[in-house]
């Protein structure tokens, strides 16, 4: 866009020369504007004709001219920002704002929500942080998990409101009586987002990549072999019975990207553009199942922080619909290193629990009474008198807004007791690197629940490396083996889970802190909002009513 380039060059001049008349030369202007001297003369003439600046040249070679920038950059860029946003060109608008999403925050609201663009329904969602990798192996944050499941298909998947997996790339499956041999009957006719047909060999290769990846295979280590025993028939053999294999394969880490092009999937939406500040998903025309009603979904980064990350606003209009809410089955948690003395560990749990209630009990987006399973709440901590604190303690923490607030308050509290708390912030990728947590005295994280609460909790126990710090490596491995033995049947697993996790809570190995109260605020022009277990709307079911009825002339 020529106008955008023109404003960007003027911004460079304004930043260099300011609002007062300044002596300069054509060579200096060309250097500031990043162009040739010939183009600099043309640029100055155009900007002067637009009334943005004045240029007074002096006769004679080598004499300095006077440049006076008369318009502020905000005066010039604001109308063009609006024009860019109206057309959906968020990236150009962000360039005009010097790459700062906060600069757009006050003007962006009318352009968000449901919009019909070129007769296609598009949903624009404001977001508060960069959206990073969308590969199943690399991302464990709530928004990215949900987007991964929209982009990539798996053998099975969860549908919102259903506690058992449904067909995806496998249209049916069955298991032997001993639950050691599973057959998945694969869907022919599916296509990748690049239009290439999905072959049974593609599916096998993508699954084998997942099985070989330590970031994805924690719940699949009992798989001894995966092979094609017939065209479009995948056989998975296990070294221990598992009635829950179809559930495991519905997890977001088991979604199957293209084996050679991991950004390409076979799910209902394809990645059209992905930058740290902007993501656009578009409906996949070759999708094998029911097509979404939305053509595109865009995430626009509008600010640098969120007061209530568990609350999402979609849509626009004069009248808000009733908010859709749920309490997350997941929870934020505290774990203490098993090597700490029991009195010190008990005192730390007690103090952190009190700080947690003090800071979050009044919040309407947080629930401090935690039940990790229906009816299974953490026991009350026994009161621990003052203990002798070490000079320093170390804490490793997920980088989320609430946990940042909690750790800041804990740091101040411990300092009053003569103890220095050293903090290490980790995103979810760094959290899962080997030995990242073993030396920490305290761990703060959060667990993201799935559609089937009991099984999702068991899967988290298998995947979460913090348990090795809290219990010790050997006890954790032994407990995982017991948990896998319960998976001989779904009934056996459900019968044993309350006692299994009740003992962990009683021992203090894990102290739940709070649940998120998920909430989607929807306006009048976004319809059929269905909340998933992760607190997101089901992208495949939302739709926009037409802006106005089409009129047809009588023939």
PyMOL commands that set and color helices and strands:
alter all, ss='L'
color gray80, all
select helices_A, chain A and resi 2-17+26-33+37-49+73-86+90-96+101-111+142-151+200-212+245-248+252-254+342-360+401-416+428-431+453-463+466-471+473-486+490-507
alter helices_A, ss='H'
color red, helices_A
select strands_A, chain A and resi 22-24+53-56+65-69+113-117+120-127+156-157+166-167+170-175+181-186+223-230+233-238+269-275+278-283+296-301+311-314+324-327+331-336+366-367+371-373+376-377+392-398+420-426+442-447+511-522
alter strands_A, ss='S'
color yellow, strands_A
deselect
rebuild
show_as cartoon
